[in-house]
Amino acid sequence: MGDLAARQQSREVHNQGLSIVTARAPSLPPQLSIDSALSQPLGSSSPVNSGDIAGQLGQLSLSSKLSPSAAPATGVKPSSGPGVVAAAAVVEDAGEEEEYMLEDKNIKVMRKLGEGSVGTVHKVEYLPKKKIMARKLMAVYPDETNHKQIVRELKLLKQCQSPYIVKFYGAYYSSDDDGQSIAICMEYCEGGSLESVYKRVARMNAQIGENVLGKVAVAVLNGLVHLHSYRVIHRDVKPSNILVTGRGEIKLCDFGVSGELVDSIAQTFVGTSYYMAPERIQGDRYAVQSDVWSLGLTLIEVSQNQFPFPPPGHPQLSVIELLEYIIHMPVPQMNPDRFTKECCDFVRRCLIKEPSLRPTPTQLLSHPFIVKAASKKLDLKSWIERVWGISPAKK
């Protein structure tokens, strides 16, 4: 795919309405864009035993055949008491009306997708139905904080079903030589993360264009609005937590560090992320607008194939220096030679440093850039296939 792009630097190549377009300015790489509309997809510790968490799993039961805002059904059949290492979960997929008996013997691990502080994610196959899923394993430790984090994540996944959030199939106990884990089975997004997508595009000596960025912004804003309706701040919006399905749908994932709002304000500081809004870096109170800042940085990064801080050509900075830079130095901007005024203004509003002046996701849904992007019909399925050079389902 990269070799093909390299041979097409001075001409457009159309493929079902998709093209790699050479930029007019010699200093700018080509944009990977969509030209025609084919379809519209779119700290104290206390002991915690297996029975405690299994009981919590059992409480996460809900009929999947409810309204779209309800969660998928999860009927976990836990055994009680310490020493329990496995429990099966019966899950109905609301869209497909299928049942999944989730347990280790029915799961085939295919490959590792990623690993973070809160768990390891694998691509797996649910053998009885030959269905591909993503399974996240969260280790169970004998402390209350870990227990609460697991239960919180399961509750959020159960509650927050939306077309803009990865689908939750269910959870069960898993056991191996390393100990006990909670296995969370979710929708597998064949197109990969937005981070992997833009890095793939960069290897083609190309950049993602405004049409696709608009669809990303629309999906993330809608996902955030849905989360906020459950009094949840995502707190970790970044390219690696925005996924693309094989159908070209864009979805938010990873609520491992999400937090429920208390009186619309959160005062906790979890880890260090370069995507955090200035108020979070400084340890101040923050609200839903902090996710908006992260979206703004994400759009710039994806548009230019690199994180916007520090700007290109600036010497590398240490972690502390970079966080200080984000707080005190001017914010980055979209390239006005590549993007419309509406797009540039949208990102500018996302990156207002004063949180009280920064719009909320709900307010930004009425921004002209978002209204226009939402109305466009784009074949993102063909686009993501074009990016990877194959059908994402074969990845």
Secondary structure, 3 states (H helix, E strand, C coil): CHHHHHCCCCCCCEECCEEEECCCCCCCCCEEEECCCCCCCCCCCCCCCHHHHHHHHHHCCCCCCCCCCCCCEEEEECCCCCCCCCEEEEEECCCCCCEEEECHHHEEEEEEEEEECCEEEEEEEECCCCEEEEEEEEECCCCHHHHHHHHHHHHHHHHCCCCCECCEEEEEEEEECCEEEEEEEEECCCCEEHHHHHHHHHHCCCEECHHHHHHHHHHHHHHHHHHHHCCEECCCCCHHHEEECCCCCEEECCCCCCEECECCEECCCCCCCCCCCHHHHCCCCECCHHHHHHHHHHHHHHHHCCCCCCCCCCCCCCHHHHHHHHHHCCCCCCCCCCCCHHHHHHHHHHCCCCCCCCCCHHHHCCCHHHHHHHHCCCCHHHHHHHHHCCCHHHC
